Amino acid sequence: MSTSCDVLIIGGGIVGLAAALRLRAARPALRILLLEKEGDVARHQTGHNSGVLHSGIYYRPGSLKASNCVRGYRQMLRFCEEHGIRHEVCGKIIVATDEQELPRLEVLRQRGEANGLDGVRELSREELREREPHVNGLRGLLVPQTGIVDFGEVSRVMAAELRRQGVEIRFHEPVTALIADGSVTTVVTPHGEYSASCVVGCAGLHSDRVAMLSGTDPGVRIIPFRGEYYTLKEHRRHLVNHLIYPVPDPAFPFLGVHFTRMIGGGVEAGPNAVFAFAREGYTYNDIDLRDLFDAIAWPGFRRVAARYWRTGIGEYRRSLSKRAFVRALQKLVPEITEEDLTAGGSGVRAQACDADGSLLDDFSIMERGNAIHVCNAPSPAATSSLSIGDTIAEKALVRLPNGTK
Ligand SMILES: Cc1cc2nc3c(=O)[nH]c(=O)nc-3n(C[C@H](O)[C@H](O)[C@H](O)COP(=O)(O)OP(=O)(O)OC[C@H]3O[C@@H](n4cnc5c(N)ncnc54)[C@H](O)[C@@H]3O)c2cc1C
């Protein structure tokens, strides 16, 4: 067992794995160790998402989400091609269903253009009907780049590739303490201690807590928002050709319930966004008192709750009542009925919230001494992971002592 390394990465989700790959590519002789608390990679957000290769259309030009998504999308496509991972660039349509959404649809078109996306174009009602005969909309925006993939599969290939290159991945290793002493940090788990010149936290739903182990408060807390899915029954899959999305509410960092074709077959509808009673709270039965207490004690969460309580109640209604969920979907595809859908899986988003009650809109990476912590990497971080990995690699390399190979 190696107990000392150059860079130690905490978290075997797609961001930690991608960071390890990019570090390895930049410096092949580097000793890298990745610690994951679960028994396999991709057990949380990375293995419970919509599987969409986002194009970058939604994000404010100049933001980290925009630049990393556009770059990461290309890198991810290349990675999938090089490693024979199933994926499909099937395109998506964002649909405006009422007049008030038309200006927001135009803002998205402009963002796509500013973010360098080719071929994004508006669809008239008739063109929309031609492509999606069952969709109800005034106008659409065609985003040809959008694709689908299984990020769990991508992660397993990344892990195999890392092992092949000599990177050690250790499972069942929850990191509980970080002790910095000069240029070396001791990383503590229930099974041992590891020393590293640089520590990288990619702990997703626990990223704020892992960052706090470095001795400074990151100024944000993770608020877990569960997204629940339904699956469209096989005989109704013809209702959806592309991925179909509503125009998102700009006040909220989620995209609204949509229809997604999955790379493994089938069509999913969702996800909604309800506050989860545990960071790893995949169902209503998962309640963690520490997680609940931490959220409620955070002033930012209370401000979010005060500001968005109406939206929150709507989300819980759609979560608890299939009829209400279906009504939201019927805005896009009026023919959908409750009988067409069976309950699907769920995922929990790690959304950072600051003390003022802002849900961080952009990716956030915090640096403290020899530690780097990814503190906010919600969607589209799976798509963007290899680009985020490049940024982490750059930041890690300058922290290594002179002479490290
Ligand atoms: C419902 C949903 C839909 C989404 N849809 C999309 C999409 O279509 N496209 C897209 O690009 N993105 C999507 N996302 C976002 C995407 O899944 C995440 O941005 C991405 O997976 C984040 O990866 P990560 O490695 O940061 O986090 P995670 O995948 O959560 O990995 C973090 C890892 O850290 C480990 N860990 C935590 N604490 C410790 C500790 N103390 N010690 C050791 N290990 C620890 C955890 O066990 C976990 O394996 C979606 C997310 C959700 C929840």
The ligand as a Tripos MOL2 file, in Angstrom:
@<TRIPOS>MOLECULE
LIG
   53    58     1     0     0
SMALL
NO_CHARGES

@<TRIPOS>ATOM
      1 C1        -30.4210   14.7000  -11.1820 C.3       1 LIG1
      2 C2        -29.1550   15.1650  -11.8370 C.ar      1 LIG1
      3 C3        -29.1010   15.3580  -13.2230 C.ar      1 LIG1
      4 C4        -27.9210   15.8090  -13.8170 C.ar      1 LIG1
      5 N1        -27.8330   15.8510  -15.1800 N.ar      1 LIG1
      6 C5        -26.6510   16.1580  -15.7680 C.ar      1 LIG1
      7 C6        -26.4840   16.0620  -17.1730 C.ar      1 LIG1
      8 O1        -27.3800   15.6270  -17.8780 O.2       1 LIG1
      9 N2        -25.3060   16.4560  -17.7140 N.ar      1 LIG1
     10 C7        -24.2660   16.9190  -16.9480 C.ar      1 LIG1
     11 O2        -23.2260   17.2900  -17.4890 O.2       1 LIG1
     12 N3        -24.3850   16.9860  -15.6090 N.ar      1 LIG1
     13 C8        -25.5280   16.5790  -15.0060 C.ar      1 LIG1
     14 N4        -25.6500   16.5890  -13.6500 N.ar      1 LIG1
     15 C9        -24.5170   17.0620  -12.8510 C.3       1 LIG1
     16 C10       -23.4260   16.0130  -12.7370 C.3       1 LIG1
     17 O3        -23.9370   14.7370  -12.4370 O.3       1 LIG1
     18 C11       -22.4580   16.4740  -11.6500 C.3       1 LIG1
     19 O4        -22.1010   17.8010  -11.9160 O.3       1 LIG1
     20 C12       -21.1820   15.6390  -11.6230 C.3       1 LIG1
     21 O5        -21.4890   14.2660  -11.5800 O.3       1 LIG1
     22 C13       -20.3430   16.0410  -10.4200 C.3       1 LIG1
     23 O6        -19.2910   15.1200  -10.2910 O.3       1 LIG1
     24 P1        -18.4490   15.0850   -8.9640 P.3       1 LIG1
     25 O7        -17.3240   14.1460   -9.1910 O.co2     1 LIG1
     26 O8        -18.1210   16.4970   -8.5680 O.co2     1 LIG1
     27 O9        -19.4450   14.5890   -7.8330 O.3       1 LIG1
     28 P2        -19.9410   13.1110   -7.4600 P.3       1 LIG1
     29 O10       -20.2580   12.3230   -8.6480 O.co2     1 LIG1
     30 O11       -21.0280   13.3020   -6.4570 O.co2     1 LIG1
     31 O12       -18.6780   12.4620   -6.7780 O.3       1 LIG1
     32 C14       -18.1610   12.8820   -5.5410 C.3       1 LIG1
     33 C15       -17.5310   11.6630   -4.8980 C.3       1 LIG1
     34 O13       -16.8630   12.0440   -3.6890 O.3       1 LIG1
     35 C16       -17.0240   10.9800   -2.7490 C.3       1 LIG1
     36 N5        -16.7820   11.5130   -1.4210 N.ar      1 LIG1
     37 C17       -17.5120   12.4430   -0.7500 C.ar      1 LIG1
     38 N6        -16.9810   12.7020    0.4490 N.ar      1 LIG1
     39 C18       -15.8690   11.9290    0.5510 C.ar      1 LIG1
     40 C19       -14.8960   11.7380    1.5720 C.ar      1 LIG1
     41 N7        -14.9400   12.4140    2.7240 N.pl3     1 LIG1
     42 N8        -13.8880   10.8460    1.3540 N.ar      1 LIG1
     43 C20       -13.8180   10.1470    0.1740 C.ar      1 LIG1
     44 N9        -14.7360   10.2770   -0.8110 N.ar      1 LIG1
     45 C21       -15.7330   11.1610   -0.6430 C.ar      1 LIG1
     46 C22       -18.4530   10.5180   -2.9850 C.3       1 LIG1
     47 O14       -18.6890    9.2210   -2.4940 O.3       1 LIG1
     48 C23       -18.5530   10.6110   -4.4970 C.3       1 LIG1
     49 O15       -18.2250    9.3940   -5.1340 O.3       1 LIG1
     50 C24       -26.7990   16.1230  -13.0150 C.ar      1 LIG1
     51 C25       -26.8480   15.9200  -11.6410 C.ar      1 LIG1
     52 C26       -27.9990   15.4050  -11.0570 C.ar      1 LIG1
     53 C27       -27.9880   15.1160   -9.5830 C.3       1 LIG1
@<TRIPOS>BOND
     1     1     2 1
     2     2     3 ar
     3     2    52 ar
     4     3     4 ar
     5     4     5 ar
     6     4    50 ar
     7     5     6 ar
     8     6     7 ar
     9     6    13 1
    10     7     8 2
    11     7     9 ar
    12     9    10 ar
    13    10    11 2
    14    10    12 ar
    15    12    13 ar
    16    13    14 ar
    17    14    15 1
    18    14    50 ar
    19    15    16 1
    20    16    17 1
    21    16    18 1
    22    18    19 1
    23    18    20 1
    24    20    21 1
    25    20    22 1
    26    22    23 1
    27    23    24 1
    28    24    25 2
    29    24    26 1
    30    24    27 1
    31    27    28 1
    32    28    29 2
    33    28    30 1
    34    28    31 1
    35    31    32 1
    36    32    33 1
    37    33    34 1
    38    33    48 1
    39    34    35 1
    40    35    36 1
    41    35    46 1
    42    36    37 ar
    43    36    45 ar
    44    37    38 ar
    45    38    39 ar
    46    39    40 ar
    47    39    45 ar
    48    40    41 1
    49    40    42 ar
    50    42    43 ar
    51    43    44 ar
    52    44    45 ar
    53    46    47 1
    54    46    48 1
    55    48    49 1
    56    50    51 ar
    57    51    52 ar
    58    52    53 1
@<TRIPOS>SUBSTRUCTURE
     1 LIG1         1 GROUP 0 **** ****
